[in-house]
Amino acid sequence: MSEENIETVVAVDENEPIYYKPKSLNLVATVAGILSWVVLAGFILVVVGHSLNLQELSQGATFTALIKEAGARTWIYTNLVIPLLTGLGLFITLQGVSIGLNVLLEIDFNIREPKN
């Protein structure tokens, strides 16, 4: 068997960037933006569910009476505060990725745009 040299010709647009594909970056930015809202909604639902559970566990006690107990403060911190802050942190990070990629793509397109 003889080996054949096969050359592949790929058409490259001169205006298209070499190191990344704008369509792929736009897709990542869009998915990150949508996923950020899904993550935020999920964490808010978790916090609301835990707060409803807290109302059932308190058995009619007031919130100020619950705060005086160390066990209740720990439960509130671990089940309400930490998930809420985690969700907000992930939301801000994903929104930052989405906005940052869109800004970088816009800057690149403005630089590459032919000037008349």
N, C-alpha and C positions, 0 to 999 in steps of 0.2 A: 504494500500500500504506500502510496506516495502522499506526502503532506502537501496540502494546498494552502497558500497564503490567501486568506480572505481579508480584504480590507473593507471596513465599514465606513461609509460616508455619512456623517451626521451634519445636518444643516444647522448652523449656529447663526442666530440673529445677532448682528453687531451691536444692537441696542440692549440686548438682554445681558444681565450680569453673569459672570462666569462662575462665581463661588456659591450661588444659591439660586433657587427657583422662586420667583415672586409669587407664583400661584400656591406653592407649598407654604410659604411664610404667611400668606393671607389666610390660608386654611387653618394654620396653627393659631393665628390671632383670633379668628372667628370662633374656633372651638374653645379657646381659653376664655373668651368673653362669655360664651353661653355656659360653659362649665362653672364659671365663677358664680353665676346667679343660681345654678342648681345646687352648688355647695352651700351657698348662703341660705337658701330656702330649706335645705336639709338640716342644717345646724339649728336654724330657728325652730323648726318642727321638733327637734330633739329637746331644745330648751323648754318649749311650750309643754311638751309631754311630761318632762320632769317637774315643771312647776305645777301641773295638774296633779301629779303624783304627790307632790309636797302638800297640796291642799288636802288630799285624802289622808296622808300620814299624820297631819297635824291634829286631826280629830277635833276641829273647831277652835283650836288655840289661836290666839292672835299672832301676827308676824313678829311683833316686838317680844312676845314671850318666847317664841322659837329662837330668836337671835341670842337670847341669854344663855341658851344651852350650847355647850361646845360641840356636841355631836351634830346638832342641827346646822351650826355654822359650817362645819366641815362638809356636811352633805350638800349644803347650798353652794359652797365654793367648788366642790368637785363635780357636781352634777348640773349646775347652772352657769357659773361664771367661766370656768375653764372651757366648756364647749362653745359658749358664745364668743369668747375671745379667740379661740382656735378658728371658728368659722369666719369671723371678721378678718383675721390674719390671712387665711387662705383666699378669701374674697379679694382683699386688697392686692395680694400678690398676683393672682390670676388676672385681675383687671389691669394691673401695671404691665404684665407681660403682653396683654392684648393691645393696650394703648401704645406701649413702647414699640412693638413690632409694626403697628400701623403707622406710627410717626416715622420710623426708619424707612419703611417702604415709600411713604410719601416724599420724604426728603430725597431718596434715591431717584424716584421718578421725576421730581422737579429738576434735579441736577442733569439727568439724562435727556430731558425734554429738549428737542431742537429749538434753538432761539432764532426767531425771524427778525 
